[in-house]
């Protein structure tokens, strides 16, 4: 899955990939996306694959 970040270097490509792996309408993902941008949000999401780092609950950012 780390290759997703390599393939999605552009902002638009990163947002497309995020739309495929994030829950639709997830406010926490939207918050991170608004503050960090698509590429960085995707990098964080891929790095923490399996442990959704910005969902409510354990270790949430939002």
N, CA, C and O atoms as CSV, one atom per row, in Angstrom:
chain,resi,resn,atom,element,x,y,z
A,1,UNK,N,N,0.810,-1.194,0.000
A,1,UNK,CA,C,0.000,0.000,0.000
A,1,UNK,C,C,0.855,1.260,0.000
A,1,UNK,O,O,0.362,2.323,-0.379
A,2,UNK,N,N,2.099,1.184,0.405
A,2,UNK,CA,C,2.979,2.347,0.401
A,2,UNK,C,C,3.147,2.887,-1.014
A,2,UNK,O,O,3.440,4.070,-1.187
A,3,UNK,N,N,2.969,2.060,-2.012
A,3,UNK,CA,C,3.115,2.505,-3.396
A,3,UNK,C,C,2.021,3.482,-3.806
A,3,UNK,O,O,2.195,4.219,-4.777
A,4,UNK,N,N,0.902,3.508,-3.094
A,4,UNK,CA,C,-0.159,4.466,-3.400
A,4,UNK,C,C,0.363,5.892,-3.304
A,4,UNK,O,O,0.047,6.730,-4.148
A,5,UNK,N,N,1.158,6.170,-2.283
A,5,UNK,CA,C,1.700,7.504,-2.109
A,5,UNK,C,C,2.624,7.862,-3.269
A,5,UNK,O,O,2.600,8.987,-3.767
A,6,UNK,N,N,3.423,6.915,-3.686
A,6,UNK,CA,C,4.333,7.144,-4.807
A,6,UNK,C,C,3.550,7.425,-6.088
A,6,UNK,O,O,3.958,8.260,-6.895
A,7,UNK,N,N,2.453,6.746,-6.273
A,7,UNK,CA,C,1.662,6.908,-7.487
A,7,UNK,C,C,0.828,8.177,-7.460
A,7,UNK,O,O,0.483,8.714,-8.512
A,8,UNK,N,N,0.506,8.650,-6.295
A,8,UNK,CA,C,-0.378,9.811,-6.168
A,8,UNK,C,C,0.404,11.037,-5.704
A,8,UNK,O,O,0.144,11.575,-4.628
A,9,UNK,N,N,1.334,11.463,-6.497
A,9,UNK,CA,C,2.147,12.610,-6.127
A,9,UNK,C,C,1.389,13.922,-6.256
A,9,UNK,O,O,1.630,14.847,-5.481
A,10,UNK,N,N,0.500,14.019,-7.195
A,10,UNK,CA,C,-0.244,15.255,-7.394
A,10,UNK,C,C,-1.417,15.379,-6.446
A,10,UNK,O,O,-1.935,14.381,-5.944
A,11,UNK,N,N,-1.832,16.609,-6.205
A,11,UNK,CA,C,-2.958,16.872,-5.310
A,11,UNK,C,C,-4.231,16.184,-5.791
A,11,UNK,O,O,-4.956,15.576,-5.004
A,12,UNK,N,N,-4.490,16.285,-7.070
A,12,UNK,CA,C,-5.711,15.692,-7.615
A,12,UNK,C,C,-5.694,14.172,-7.489
A,12,UNK,O,O,-6.691,13.566,-7.097
A,13,UNK,N,N,-4.568,13.562,-7.821
A,13,UNK,CA,C,-4.455,12.105,-7.726
A,13,UNK,C,C,-4.599,11.648,-6.283
A,13,UNK,O,O,-5.222,10.620,-6.018
A,14,UNK,N,N,-4.028,12.402,-5.347
A,14,UNK,CA,C,-4.137,12.045,-3.935
A,14,UNK,C,C,-5.592,12.071,-3.476
A,14,UNK,O,O,-6.030,11.186,-2.741
A,15,UNK,N,N,-6.330,13.071,-3.904
A,15,UNK,CA,C,-7.747,13.155,-3.528
A,15,UNK,C,C,-8.562,12.015,-4.144
A,15,UNK,O,O,-9.499,11.511,-3.525
A,16,UNK,N,N,-8.207,11.620,-5.341
A,16,UNK,CA,C,-8.906,10.499,-5.986
A,16,UNK,C,C,-8.672,9.222,-5.182
A,16,UNK,O,O,-9.612,8.473,-4.916
A,17,UNK,N,N,-7.421,8.975,-4.794
A,17,UNK,CA,C,-7.106,7.781,-4.010
A,17,UNK,C,C,-7.808,7.853,-2.660
A,17,UNK,O,O,-8.365,6.853,-2.206
A,18,UNK,N,N,-7.793,9.011,-2.013
A,18,UNK,CA,C,-8.479,9.157,-0.719
A,18,UNK,C,C,-9.967,8.843,-0.851
A,18,UNK,O,O,-10.560,8.244,0.045
A,19,UNK,N,N,-10.565,9.246,-1.961
A,19,UNK,CA,C,-11.992,8.973,-2.145
A,19,UNK,C,C,-12.278,7.478,-2.233
A,19,UNK,O,O,-13.399,7.036,-1.982
A,20,UNK,N,N,-11.261,6.707,-2.591
A,20,UNK,CA,C,-11.438,5.258,-2.687
A,20,UNK,C,C,-11.185,4.546,-1.365
A,20,UNK,O,O,-11.696,3.444,-1.164
A,21,UNK,N,N,-10.412,5.140,-0.458
A,21,UNK,CA,C,-10.054,4.429,0.774
A,21,UNK,C,C,-10.662,5.030,2.038
A,21,UNK,O,O,-10.623,4.397,3.094
A,22,UNK,N,N,-11.219,6.233,1.956
A,22,UNK,CA,C,-11.829,6.861,3.134
A,22,UNK,C,C,-13.341,6.705,3.079
A,22,UNK,O,O,-13.927,6.564,2.006
A,23,UNK,N,N,-13.957,6.733,4.242
A,23,UNK,CA,C,-15.415,6.663,4.314
A,23,UNK,C,C,-16.005,7.949,3.732
A,23,UNK,O,O,-15.509,9.037,4.024
A,24,UNK,N,N,-17.043,7.845,2.922
A,24,UNK,CA,C,-17.681,9.047,2.379
A,24,UNK,C,C,-18.231,9.938,3.491
A,24,UNK,O,O,-18.908,9.460,4.402
A,25,UNK,N,N,-17.939,11.218,3.411
A,25,UNK,CA,C,-18.462,12.165,4.383
A,25,UNK,C,C,-17.817,12.108,5.754
A,25,UNK,O,O,-18.342,12.696,6.699
A,26,UNK,N,N,-16.695,11.419,5.891
A,26,UNK,CA,C,-16.018,11.317,7.184
A,26,UNK,C,C,-15.494,12.693,7.600
A,26,UNK,O,O,-14.583,13.218,6.960
A,27,UNK,N,N,-16.049,13.282,8.650
A,27,UNK,CA,C,-15.645,14.633,9.032
A,27,UNK,C,C,-14.187,14.718,9.489
A,27,UNK,O,O,-13.537,15.743,9.280
A,28,UNK,N,N,-13.676,13.677,10.098
A,28,UNK,CA,C,-12.290,13.697,10.559
A,28,UNK,C,C,-11.326,13.723,9.372
A,28,UNK,O,O,-10.346,14.467,9.377
A,29,UNK,N,N,-11.610,12.908,8.357
A,29,UNK,CA,C,-10.778,12.913,7.153
A,29,UNK,C,C,-10.860,14.270,6.476
A,29,UNK,O,O,-9.850,14.796,6.010
A,30,UNK,N,N,-12.049,14.836,6.419
A,30,UNK,CA,C,-12.231,16.157,5.832
A,30,UNK,C,C,-11.441,17.222,6.567
A,30,UNK,O,O,-10.874,18.123,5.948
A,31,UNK,N,N,-11.407,17.119,7.879
A,31,UNK,CA,C,-10.663,18.080,8.700
A,31,UNK,C,C,-9.166,18.000,8.403
A,31,UNK,O,O,-8.513,19.020,8.186
A,32,UNK,N,N,-8.634,16.785,8.396
A,32,UNK,CA,C,-7.209,16.597,8.102
A,32,UNK,C,C,-6.914,17.060,6.678
A,32,UNK,O,O,-5.907,17.726,6.439
A,33,UNK,N,N,-7.769,16.718,5.748
A,33,UNK,CA,C,-7.593,17.107,4.357
A,33,UNK,C,C,-7.571,18.632,4.205
A,33,UNK,O,O,-6.745,19.174,3.472
A,34,UNK,N,N,-8.469,19.307,4.889
A,34,UNK,CA,C,-8.537,20.769,4.802
A,34,UNK,C,C,-7.284,21.436,5.372
A,34,UNK,O,O,-6.861,22.483,4.881
A,35,UNK,N,N,-6.700,20.843,6.389
A,35,UNK,CA,C,-5.538,21.452,7.038
A,35,UNK,C,C,-4.203,21.032,6.438
A,35,UNK,O,O,-3.252,21.814,6.445
A,36,UNK,N,N,-4.117,19.816,5.921
A,36,UNK,CA,C,-2.827,19.312,5.442
A,36,UNK,C,C,-2.755,19.120,3.929
A,36,UNK,O,O,-1.663,19.027,3.369
A,37,UNK,N,N,-3.894,19.061,3.275
A,37,UNK,CA,C,-3.907,18.825,1.830
A,37,UNK,C,C,-3.971,17.346,1.505
A,37,UNK,O,O,-3.795,16.488,2.370
A,38,UNK,N,N,-4.224,17.072,0.242
A,38,UNK,CA,C,-4.446,15.703,-0.195
A,38,UNK,C,C,-3.232,14.798,-0.106
A,38,UNK,O,O,-3.338,13.664,0.361
A,39,UNK,N,N,-2.081,15.284,-0.549
A,39,UNK,CA,C,-0.887,14.438,-0.579
A,39,UNK,C,C,-0.467,14.040,0.831
A,39,UNK,O,O,-0.179,12.869,1.079
A,40,UNK,N,N,-0.428,14.997,1.758
A,40,UNK,CA,C,-0.015,14.690,3.128
A,40,UNK,C,C,-1.046,13.824,3.839
A,40,UNK,O,O,-0.683,12.927,4.600
A,41,UNK,N,N,-2.327,14.084,3.599
A,41,UNK,CA,C,-3.378,13.263,4.196
A,41,UNK,C,C,-3.260,11.826,3.723
A,41,UNK,O,O,-3.371,10.900,4.525
A,42,UNK,N,N,-3.037,11.629,2.439
A,42,UNK,CA,C,-2.866,10.283,1.914
A,42,UNK,C,C,-1.632,9.622,2.505
A,42,UNK,O,O,-1.671,8.445,2.861
A,43,UNK,N,N,-0.532,10.369,2.614
A,43,UNK,CA,C,0.693,9.809,3.184
A,43,UNK,C,C,0.451,9.326,4.610
A,43,UNK,O,O,0.885,8.235,4.980
A,44,UNK,N,N,-0.237,10.129,5.406
A,44,UNK,CA,C,-0.548,9.726,6.779
A,44,UNK,C,C,-1.453,8.498,6.807
A,44,UNK,O,O,-1.244,7.579,7.599
A,45,UNK,N,N,-2.447,8.490,5.947
A,45,UNK,CA,C,-3.411,7.377,5.925
A,45,UNK,C,C,-2.735,6.081,5.528
A,45,UNK,O,O,-2.999,5.031,6.113
A,46,UNK,N,N,-1.868,6.153,4.540
A,46,UNK,CA,C,-1.172,4.950,4.076
A,46,UNK,C,C,-0.188,4.478,5.136
A,46,UNK,O,O,-0.062,3.279,5.383
A,47,UNK,N,N,0.503,5.416,5.758
A,47,UNK,CA,C,1.480,5.056,6.789
A,47,UNK,C,C,0.810,4.328,7.951
A,47,UNK,O,O,1.400,3.427,8.547
A,48,UNK,N,N,-0.394,4.712,8.264
A,48,UNK,CA,C,-1.123,4.118,9.379
A,48,UNK,C,C,-2.189,3.136,8.910
A,48,UNK,O,O,-3.203,2.952,9.583
A,49,UNK,N,N,-1.971,2.512,7.774
A,49,UNK,CA,C,-2.955,1.579,7.206
A,49,UNK,C,C,-3.381,0.551,8.249
A,49,UNK,O,O,-2.554,-0.047,8.938
A,50,UNK,N,N,-4.661,0.370,8.341
A,50,UNK,CA,C,-5.200,-0.581,9.307
A,50,UNK,C,C,-5.529,0.063,10.643
A,50,UNK,O,O,-6.361,-0.455,11.388
A,51,UNK,N,N,-4.887,1.189,10.959
A,51,UNK,CA,C,-5.169,1.920,12.200
A,51,UNK,C,C,-5.556,3.325,11.797
A,51,UNK,O,O,-4.698,4.204,11.705
A,52,UNK,N,N,-6.820,3.547,11.558
A,52,UNK,CA,C,-7.296,4.832,11.049
A,52,UNK,C,C,-6.970,5.935,12.044
A,52,UNK,O,O,-7.644,6.050,13.068
A,53,UNK,N,N,-5.959,6.743,11.773
A,53,UNK,CA,C,-5.448,7.694,12.753
A,53,UNK,C,C,-6.337,8.884,13.049
A,53,UNK,O,O,-6.119,9.544,14.066
A,54,UNK,N,N,-7.311,9.195,12.238
A,54,UNK,CA,C,-8.105,10.387,12.512
A,54,UNK,C,C,-9.588,10.100,12.685
A,54,UNK,O,O,-10.422,10.981,12.472
A,55,UNK,N,N,-9.917,8.894,13.064
A,55,UNK,CA,C,-11.319,8.610,13.357
A,55,UNK,C,C,-11.562,8.815,14.842
A,55,UNK,O,O,-10.623,8.838,15.638
A,56,UNK,N,N,-12.798,8.960,15.200
A,56,UNK,CA,C,-13.104,9.127,16.611
A,56,UNK,C,C,-12.782,7.835,17.351
A,56,UNK,O,O,-12.902,6.740,16.800
A,57,UNK,N,N,-12.383,7.977,18.574
A,57,UNK,CA,C,-12.018,6.799,19.361
A,57,UNK,C,C,-10.559,6.789,19.708
A,57,UNK,O,O,-9.964,7.840,19.948
A,58,UNK,N,N,-9.975,5.613,19.737
A,58,UNK,CA,C,-8.585,5.429,20.154
A,58,UNK,C,C,-7.614,6.271,19.352
A,58,UNK,O,O,-7.554,6.151,18.129
A,59,UNK,N,N,-6.852,7.123,20.025
A,59,UNK,CA,C,-5.784,7.873,19.399
A,59,UNK,C,C,-6.230,8.803,18.280
A,59,UNK,O,O,-5.473,9.045,17.340
A,60,UNK,N,N,-7.433,9.320,18.366
A,60,UNK,CA,C,-7.965,10.133,17.286
A,60,UNK,C,C,-7.318,11.511,17.233
A,60,UNK,O,O,-6.934,12.073,18.259
A,61,UNK,N,N,-7.205,12.035,16.042
A,61,UNK,CA,C,-6.723,13.398,15.852
A,61,UNK,C,C,-7.876,14.384,15.927
A,61,UNK,O,O,-7.675,15.556,16.247
A,62,UNK,N,N,-9.067,13.922,15.638
A,62,UNK,CA,C,-10.222,14.837,15.626
A,62,UNK,C,C,-11.085,14.573,16.843
A,62,UNK,O,O,-12.109,15.231,17.029
